[in-house]
Every structure is written in C-alpha cells, then in structure tokens.
Amino acid sequence: MQVASKAPKLRTEVRQAKLVEAALLLAAQHSPADITTTHLAQAVGITQGAVFRHFESKEAPKP
C-alpha cells in the first residue's frame, strides 16, 4: 500500500495562493459550482479540513 506524500508546511498566504491557483485551473475545466473542497484539497495535496483552515467559504479567506 502506497501512502500519499504529505504536502510541505507552508505559510498561510502561500497555501491560500496555491488553493486559488488550483481553483482557477479547476474552473477552466469544470463549472465553478461543481468544484468541491475535496477537488481543491486533492489538487494541492492537503486534506479537505486544511482547506477550511485557510478559507471559511468559497468567497472569503480567513483573516
């Protein structure tokens, strides 16, 4: 069984930028309404819960 490698720990601003970049790439391929936090997490190599640590919703980053 192969374990997925853990994404390196990054500063919040860097991780948010990577999530936004992944969202834009996914939006070019899918309807934004069809993009889930699971898709974003997989694209960046983090857990779904980690996505919520950086963004409260699809519209707003955490302060």
N, C-alpha and C positions, 0 to 999 in steps of 0.2 A: 504494500500500500504506500503510495507516494503522498507526502504531506505538502500542501501548498506552502511556498516560502512566504514568510511574514514580510510585509512592506516595512521599509525602514521608518523609524520615528522621525517625523518632520514637524517643523513649526506649523502652527495653526494656519497662518497666512499662506504658506506654501501648499499645505494639504487642501485648503479651500480652492486655491488656484488650480490644482490638479483635478479636483472634483468638477469645477466649472469647465475646464478644458474637456474632460471626459463627457460631460453633459452636452457640450456643443457638438462633439463628434458623434455621440449617440443621436442627437437631434437631427443631424444630417442624414441619418439612416432610418430613423423612426419618428413617428409623431411624438412631440414632447409629452403628450398625455399618456403615451404608452411606456415612457421611461420610468422605471421604478428605482427605488433606493437600492434594491438588490443589483440591478444593472450597473448603477454607478459604483457600488462597492466592488463588484467583480472587475470592472474596468480599471479601477485604481489599485486593486489588490488589498482592500481593507474589509472589515466586517460591516454589515449593514448598520449595526449600532454605532460604529465610528462615524458614519455619515451624519447621524443625528447629533453627534458631539460638535460637529462643525457647522451644521445648518439646522435651524429649527423647522424650516419648511422649504418648499420649492422656491419660495420668493425671497427669503431673508437669511443672511448669515447670522450666526450668533455674535453678539458684541464682544 
